[in-house]
Structure formats: C-alpha cells, structure tokens
Amino acid sequence: MRHAIAPLALFAAATLSLAACSHRSPLLEPTPEELLTPGPDSFRVEFQTTRGPFLVMAHRDWSPFGVDRFYFLVSHGYYDDTYFFRVIKGFVAQWGISGNPLVNDAWRHRTIGDDPVVRSNQPGMIAFARSGPHSRSVQLYVNYRDNARLDTLGGFGFPPIAQVIQGMHVVDSLYAGYGEGPPKGTGPSQDSIEKAGNAYLTRKFPRLDRILSARVTESWGDTLSASMTLRRGYPDMRRRGRGGFDRDGDGGGR
C-alpha cells in the first residue's frame, strides 16, 4: 500500500496544478497577447461609487494605447474597490492604485507607449496619470476645470482617453478633505497604498470615496477586426515612477 500512495499523490498534485493554471488571473499574470489586443473603437463604462454612478465614454482614436489599456483593465475588474485617493477641488480627482498589493506588484512595470494629445484636458475629460515619457500604466484622473496646460506639461502632455458624459455631479461630490499626498501634503501616500493596499486607506483616511465597480455597458467597433500584429515601438519599460503632477505644473512623478 505504501507504494500505491505515491502515484495517487502525484496525480492529485498534477490535477491541482492544472486547476491553478486554468484559473490564471489576467490581473496578476496578463499575457503579452492580451495586453496588445486592441479595444473597441468606442465604449461606455459605468462607474458605481460610494457617491453614486457616473458614465464615461472612451474613444480609441483619442489615444489608442491608453484606451486599449483602459478597456483591458475595466474588462477584468481592475478598478473595482479602488479609492479616489487624490481629490483636489478645482483641479483633478485621481484613482487607480489597486487595493491589493499583489496586483500592484504585477502592474508596477507594465507601462504603455506614448500617444499624442489630440483632445484637451477640459472639465470631465479623463486621462492617465504619468511621471514622464512611456510611464502610463493604471492610474487615471478626471479634470475638474480647464487644465489645458496639462496638454503640453513636461514636453509630453497628458492625452485624454475618455469623457464623463453623465453624472459629473457625482464626480464633483467626491470627498476632498485630505488634500495632496507627500511630500507637499499630508494626504494618502501612493507608496503606502501600493505596499499596503486598501487596509492603509481605510485605517488612515476613512472618509475617502471609492469605486464599487466599473463595467463596460456598450461598445462600438469590432475588436477582432483590428490588427492583431504586435505593434512596433511598444515599450518594454523596466521601471515606473509615481503617476501624477502638481497643480502648479512642476511635475509630481519621480
């Protein structure tokens, strides 16, 4: 009997291994093919938040790399249960650091290529935060005011990918009492969120609002008809700074 146990144990281990592989999480282990798959020409995303819902329309021709990344993240529930950790009235509301440190580790170096700025950072426009060229990854912000200077800030600018088309009053109502994070303020630290996740925010900043869910509700344009060829010039970045910028325009990344 002792010799019969070993094959059974090996079979069980192999079965568990196969099951684990079949349940690969795209947020923890996205494949290159998944990350390079084009999204729809345009699509709507409904955000459910602790303040209520708002609706966003994304346009791929505004920022192809950015919109493809946005579509992938929303399609896999990345923004669910993430906080609006930086809300500066009269400037922007920013979000996109996962509440799960393991997910943050997985996306730390997965940046996307640059897109030209073809739409201005007007009120309600949404763009990826960045700390320099080829640094956009997962963090987003929505403009509260005319922030046209962000179109060219740092020599690279912040290209909008989408626009709030319904529920801007919800975005306007997000809790803004904590202000800027370090080093200019005492608000949430991006480093601490990445390392400790939502546990840090709920303990230190309990009044922050958060996203309950973000879902694509409607799309136009066939993703399969777009080119599936790996796109030339797509960066293989090895590090990513903090995503962001200061309201005074002197840059917030490092």
Order of alpha helices (4+ residues) and beta strands (2+ residues): alpha-alpha-beta-beta-alpha-beta-beta-alpha-beta-beta-beta-alpha-alpha-alpha-beta
